[in-house]
Amino acid sequence: MKRSVFKIVTFIILIIFAVGLTGCTSRTAPSFSSPADKPGSIDEDSLYEVKAGTISSNVSGVGVFVPARETSLYFRGVSGVLKTLNIKLYDKVKAGQIIAETYSEDLEFRIKQLQSNISKTKERIFQIRNDIKNAEEAVELALMELNTAMEEKNKSINEEMEFAFDEASYNEIVMNLNKPIPADLKPNQIEDAKNQKEILKQRKARLEKIRERTRKNILKQREDQYKKAVINYNSAKRRLENTTKNSELTDMDLDTLKKELEYQQKLKSNCTLKANRPGTITFLDKVALNDFVGENWKFARLVDPGDLVMKFNSGDLEGYESGLKLKVKINGKEFRGAVYEPSPGDLIKPEEPGVKVKSMVYFLVENLPDDILINEPYEVSISTEEKKNAIVIPKSALRSNGAKYWVERYKYGGTEVVEVKKGIESGKNVEVLSGIGIGDKIVESY
């Protein structure tokens, strides 16, 4: 009887627990990792069958033209005093236009110096022959020193230790330490003898350290002398080899000097800075005439019209993916363009990750007029080209928690949560880029 009552109570508790778990399920907290089927009665009128459709979008906002890339202009390989300056900030320039000119006294000096070195090189031939003879004698002497150092290194150190360390004093201490304390001494004398022994032990330890340090110093000195002799010998050999090569390469040195002179003369042309393409000057170093301009300083930056992109801010810009074709109206004038995705080397950066709603895009605009200003706000409206055969669903079928989007897809008499990627919006409809397909049935409304 008691066992039957226990079974009945257990069964009731399990039923209550199961009902409690079912009551915890929420439509606002979906799991995208492994969605579970939701059995139950689904109203057929609340279902929408996904179809292919046509959709486009129109938005307005404020845009500014910013450079995606810039070209740095600098005096390549030369420094000097600014002699002429022919532009100012935000000037538009043509390809080949002279931006500025400098004068370099150092460059003129190097050219004269090279001319002098070319004539002196011819005189080096006789001197190099004497250098070879001297180098051969140096190698022979260094070899003799090396052999002497090697013999010294391998010789016993006992003789040097006798002069460097007082072995007799050490032996006397050891002998005194080994003597036993007489047994007939008075207690205070025994204590004094023990203290004396302790002092002798400390002296012995100090002398042992001195002896070991002395031995190491002698060995190190010999090793250092040997290493020095090896270095001197190798250095003498390298000098001989280098001098011999110099003798053979004198004619090549002369040719090198001539080429260097030609290079320095070409550098003079780099004292004239020219625009390598048409564009707008977006940066100009704050220098005046007769100021010093360093080698490879970024003197100016030039933006080609083709490197300008518009940074556009509006409301919800989900679905404005890279390459999407657009019609762009700027201050009432219409242009064609496309959404632009910043590259790793660009000056501009994409929107920060983790933004809940995409509200900023970049786009390229074709055939920009010359009077477009950089970093100036423009009133802009954009419209996308019609996207045919797109997956279009009613907005009422799309769910969101601010960070993700999903729909509830009909399956086996119940529903499952499916995460989707949202595209552009138009009126009561919205585009879905991925997650569901044509023919799927989804819950349109509750």
Stockholm file with secondary structure:
# STOCKHOLM 1.0

chainA/1-446         MKRSVFKIVTFIILIIFAVGLTGCTSRTAPSFSSPADKPGSIDEDSLYEVKAGTISSNVSGVGVFVPARETSLYFRGVSGVLKTLNIKLYDKVKAGQIIAETYSEDLEFRIKQLQSNISKTKERIFQIRNDIKNAEEAVELALMELNTAMEEKNKSINEEMEFAFDEASYNEIVMNLNKPIPADLKPNQIEDAKNQKEILKQRKARLEKIRERTRKNILKQREDQYKKAVINYNSAKRRLENTTKNSELTDMDLDTLKKELEYQQKLKSNCTLKANRPGTITFLDKVALNDFVGENWKFARLVDPGDLVMKFNSGDLEGYESGLKLKVKINGKEFRGAVYEPSPGDLIKPEEPGVKVKSMVYFLVENLPDDILINEPYEVSISTEEKKNAIVIPKSALRSNGAKYWVERYKYGGTEVVEVKKGIESGKNVEVLSGIGIGDKIVESY
#=GR chainA/1-446 SS CHHHHHHHHHHHHHHHHHHHHHHTCCTTSCCSSSCCCBCSCCCGGGEEECEEEEECCEEEEEEEEEESCCEEECCTTCCEEEEEECCCTTCEECTTCEEEEEECHHHHHHHHHHHHHHHHHTTHHHHHHHHHHHHHHHHHHHHHHHHHHHHHHHSCSHHHHHHHSCHHHHHHHHHHHHSCCCTTSCHHHHHHHHHHHHHHHHHHHHHHHHHHHHHHHHHHHHHHHHHHHHHHHHHHHHHHHHHHHHHHTHHHHHHHHHHHHHHHHHHGGGGEEECSSCEEEEEECCCCTTCEECTTCCCEEEECGGGEEEEEECSCCTTCCTTCEEEEEETTEEEEEEEECCCTTSSSCCCCTTCSSCCEEEEEESSCCTTCCBTCEEEEEEEECCEEEEEEEEGGGCEECSSCEEEEEEETTEEEEEEEEEEEEETTEEEEEESCCTTCEEECCC
#=GC SS_cons         CHHHHHHHHHHHHHHHHHHHHHHTCCTTSCCSSSCCCBCSCCCGGGEEECEEEEECCEEEEEEEEEESCCEEECCTTCCEEEEEECCCTTCEECTTCEEEEEECHHHHHHHHHHHHHHHHHTTHHHHHHHHHHHHHHHHHHHHHHHHHHHHHHHSCSHHHHHHHSCHHHHHHHHHHHHSCCCTTSCHHHHHHHHHHHHHHHHHHHHHHHHHHHHHHHHHHHHHHHHHHHHHHHHHHHHHHHHHHHHHHTHHHHHHHHHHHHHHHHHHGGGGEEECSSCEEEEEECCCCTTCEECTTCCCEEEECGGGEEEEEECSCCTTCCTTCEEEEEETTEEEEEEEECCCTTSSSCCCCTTCSSCCEEEEEESSCCTTCCBTCEEEEEEEECCEEEEEEEEGGGCEECSSCEEEEEEETTEEEEEEEEEEEEETTEEEEEESCCTTCEEECCC
//
